[in-house]
Amino acid sequence: MKCLAPLAAALLIFTGCSDRAPKTLGAPLEGTAMSVTGVPNADGKSLVVLQGAMTKKCPVAGCWFMLQDATGTIKVDTKNAGFVVVDVPLNTVITMAGRVVTNGLERSIDATGVLY
């Protein structure tokens, strides 16, 4: 029993210190905060900031991901920003900035930066 007390104390210390500092990929985040449903109202020139969970990502290179918030889901492309999300686990809450682009009827975001 006496040997378990130091082990339990060490376990509490290590689990209590497991919070990690946020990581940024790409440029610092700038833009107007909005929800996914607010994105269609963006003008395509302004930077927007969205926050949600990364629910899916490019399985090969991590060059795109799907961001889902309480209002919907949108595709986010990272190719032009010069970073990938290969090492970001699925379901991680991400705050990202970028420009709205339209490909036919579908809107997506060209990311400029990501914070997770």
N, C-alpha and C positions, 0 to 999 in steps of 0.2 A: 504494500500500500504506500509506503514512504517513497518508493521509486516513482510512483505514478504522479505525485504532486509536481515535481519539476517538469515532467513530460507534459502534463496538462498546462502548466504555466507557459512553457515554451510554445505549445500549440496556440494558445490564446494570443501570445505576442506576435507570432508569425501571421496568423489569420487577421489580426487587427491591423497589421501593417501592410496588407496586400493591396490596398488602394493604389492605383497607379496614376501617374500624371497624364492628363489628356495629351494625345498626339495629334499633330497637324500634318496633313499632306497637302502639297501645293501651296498656293498663296494664302495669306491671312484672309479670314472671312469678312466680306463687305457686302452690303446690299440690304434690301428691305425684307424683313421677316414676313413670311406668309405661310399658308397651308397649301397642300397639294391642290385642293380645289381652287385656291386663289391664283394658281399659276396660269390658267388660260387668260386671265385678265392682265397679265404682265405684257409690257410693250415689246419685248424681244431685245431691247437695248439695255435695259436696266439690269443690274445684278439683283438676284433674289437669294434669300436665305431660307432653307427648309430644314426641319428636324424630324427625324423618324427612324425607324429600324430598317437596316439593310436586310431584306428578305430573300434576295437572290443576287448572284453575281456571276460574271463571266467565269466559267469553269476552267478556262485555259490560261488567260492572261490577266484577269481581274481588271479589264479595261472599261467595264460598265457594271452598274448594279441597279437594283430596284429599291427605291426608298418608299416606305409606307408609313403614313401618319394616320391619325384618327379619321381623316377625311378621304383618303384614297392612296393610290400608288402611282409613281412616275419613274421612268427610266432616267438614269443619270450616267452620262458618258464622261470618262476621265481621260480619254486618249489625248485630246488637245491640251490638257493641263499638265501633261508630263508625269503623272503618277498613276499607280495602280492600287487596287484594294485586295490584292492576293492574300495578304497577311491579316486582314480585318475579318474576324469571325462573323458568320451569319448571325442575324438578330441583334447585332451591336447597334446601340443608339448612336446615330450620326447627325451632326449638324454640318450642312454643306452650303456652299455658295456657288452660283453659276448664272449663266444666261439661258433664257428660254429659247429653244429652237423649234421650228415646225418642219416636219417631214410629211407633207400631205396634210392629212387631218390629225395626225398624232403629234403631240407636243412632248418634248423631253428637255433635259437640262444638260448643257455643256458645263461641266464643273470647272471651277477655278481653284477651289480648296475644300478640304474636308477636315473636320475636327471630330475625334472619337475618343 
